[in-house]
Amino acid sequence: MNYRMIKRTLGWILLFEALFFVVPVITAICFREWRELWHILLAMSACGVLGWICAFVGKVENKSLYAKEGIVIVASSWIVISLFGALPFCTSGWIPNYIDALFETVSGFTTTGASILDGATIDKFPKCLLMWRGFTHWVGGMGVLVFLMAFLNLSGGRNINLLKAESPGPSVSKLVPKVRSTAGILYIIYAALTVLMFVMLVLGGDPKMDVFDSVTTAFATAGTGGFTNHSDGFSGYTSYSQIVVTVFMVLFSINFASYFFILRGRFKEAFNTEVRVFLGIVVAAILLITINLQLTSGYTYTTGEALKHSAFSVASLISTTGFATEDFNLWPAFAKTILMLVMFVGACAGSTGGGIKVSRVVILFKGATHEMKRMLHPNQVKKISMDKKVVEHEVVRGVNAYIGAYILIFILSLLLVSFDCADLVTDFTAVSATFNNIGPGLGLVGPSGNFAFYSWWTKLVFIFDMLAGRLEIFPMLLLFAPATWRK
Amino acid sequence: MNVIIVGCGRVGATLAEKLNDDGNDVTIIDKSAEKVKTITSRCDIMGIVGNGATHTVQREAGIDRADLLIAVTNSDELNLLCCMIAKKEGDCKTIARVKNPEYSAETPYFKDELGLAMVINPEYATAEEIARVLRFPSAIKIEPFVKGSVELIKFRLPVGCKIAGMSVKEVVMKLKCDVLVCTIERGEETYIANGDFVFAEKDVVSIIATVKNAKDFFEKINYKGNSIKDALVVGGGVITHYLCGILERSSISLKIVEKDLSVCEELSNRWDKVVVIHGDAGDQELLREEGVSNAGAFVALSSTDEENILLSMFAKSEGCNKLITKIKRTDYDSVINRLDLDTTVCPKSITADIILRYVRARKNAKGSHVRTMYNIVQDKVEASEFIVEENSPIVGKPLCELKFKSEVLIASITRGNTVIVPRGNDIIQAGDAVVIVSGQLGLQDVADVLK
């Protein structure tokens, strides 16, 4: 294990976090929130000093990063960045309990959007800290190390190990030969889409959607996070804003490689199986919920409203963002079940969204049908293929292992969480909402509820789940596996 | 540069690694997912699994943005097809490895009609390398320029050498030799030779000359170890075939030992002067009988590495001084080096080196007219070959009237088939191939050498 290189990379991560703090600092100055400003500056200097020591003190001779170091760096840097990111919430006294502050920060970086703040607190929360919450979504969406790689020339060809460990999806491929250029291209697309969304929100003429709200909403949507600045979520905004957010939630949950291919004019590759299946699921889910809302008595939506709300909710949950215009907790059971299903499916691989990922679901389905055919013709030779390309056995194996670990962690978390005596629906959806990086669940943790009532122990379980969900389970598991640390 | 490599064998992988180290954007295509995975986890390059001779795969690899496509799969036909498709799909230079002698005889057609930038035959390149070593066995390095008509030869002046203590000017005047001294390495220092430079013993000297003049020069300075008259070659494969052709008109006579009678007959029918022995080279008595101990050089070109190594060691123990051993696998280089086998040649490494040199020259020469470029002394002195254009400022004036920068040397001028070693009164004409030695790296154009 190359400890020095790990230490140095973590140092760089901290230096970048110090840089990230510039955003809330500027906000604090704009809104004259001097008290909070000092606390943010304190956290910023802590990151800066410690980062500088880790990155520059001592010599690093061996610069090689193998798969093992890649995994340890990715997992530990997400923990470190969350530990320091929680500081201003805690020291400024707005979230006095450090575990709560950590929960909020991890929820931010992992683009979960689950909050321990109740509505009353959110409405009077200082702007600079709201901005920091939103900005953690944006940074966490595309990945901290991808950001690092885009700007730093980390030597050696094995950087792909870092990209692989941090990017979601069953198999990660580069867009261009160099890792650094690939990371740069991803961030440029990401930033361009975010800016486009911000401009569309600002120009929408929504009285409640001021510049500040537009920025944080754009950050939260881009990262498919889900923090909002208001206790009433998204219901206070105009239909225009809601539709813009719906469209962008879908856009941000499509594989970013698709945008690259569109820019290069390679449309066939852009609209690959995964994207088509994803869009199919979105459309089907929206239609089913709309019809369900229309046919069930007791709901007073017009067809247009039903369509709008169901589109918003489906986009919000399948992209694992977690915004809400309506309290879908009160919807009929069929609609809620559909929403729960899309929660698990999640976004496309290579996007900022969470969940199991559409490509994995597709491979699972193909694998299952393939196995069934083999039962009929035991000697049949056939490989699973996607987009006319053979899916390597290794990828299929990886997907199966992922699903196995996913279910195992899900059940274990559910068991650990159940000590807190909430009802089963709440517990189940709370684990699902954190593990899939969505945010709100159903029951007590529904769109109008929050996670504050859980004990500190359960919150730690959720923190682990959020990190494991964002990093696709294995880096977090391996970080705590003895075999990783054995010589 | 954007480079696409088709075929991830030893040559492809070596090229990918080296080109990536040089800072190029490399994409590699191979049918085997495993090979692609291995190389992409080791270097920062993009890998694509598929058949490189299909336009869909080439498009996926970004052929429209590529500057160069190198086809080094195992199949000649596939390589040629790759290059032709690449030419059609994108505007890039193409290099193909072609092993089959019937195809490589068609090289001019491939270049002119199919637009390939380079066709490389590993066996022929190896034979050329062997021929160069046989001509100047004690040269440290020999590099061909202007399609092999001029060579750059690097050698060490022995102790007690005649020209030690003489200046460059004196040597040229007294010996009446048409060679051009380029650089002299003494200890850590490298000098670009001017007329007044004085040679010393143990200097490493680089000269540029035609094959014949270089030979004259070495004879006149009494440079020993330059006297190979005959060579004993084991194995009658393709390389041997090429070697016979290259050495046909030289004074070196070849004796070939080959097991297969039909191959023997074919060789002796094709090459009159060559002595072909039918027999097993593993038979030590046979080798002794054919005079392995007195042979000027022993060249082991059989098909297996182990046999070649053992044969060379046997020849060495019998007292043969110059050994050339063909080795296919380079994995055990460090072990083989310890065996003290003198010169070893590896067709794949030679292929990779030649392609690499071409790419480096092109990269250095984006928008300029460098044809070949060669590092005489790593990172200090370069020799580059240019084609002079009509409106170039160096055309039409005697060299002594042109004002050159310091550390610049016009090393040779090739006009048609004649090679001129430039002196003050010579005039460069448009269309000449000029070799320039310079301490200033990365020359873009001939005009860059003027003040």
Interface residues (C-beta under 8 A of the other chain):
Chain A: G156 G157 R158 N159 I160 N161 S173 K174 V176 P177 K178 V179 R180 S181 R266 E269 K389 E392
Chain B: N2 N20 D25 V26 T27 A33 T40 S41 R42 C43 D44 I45 M46 V49 R59 E60 G62
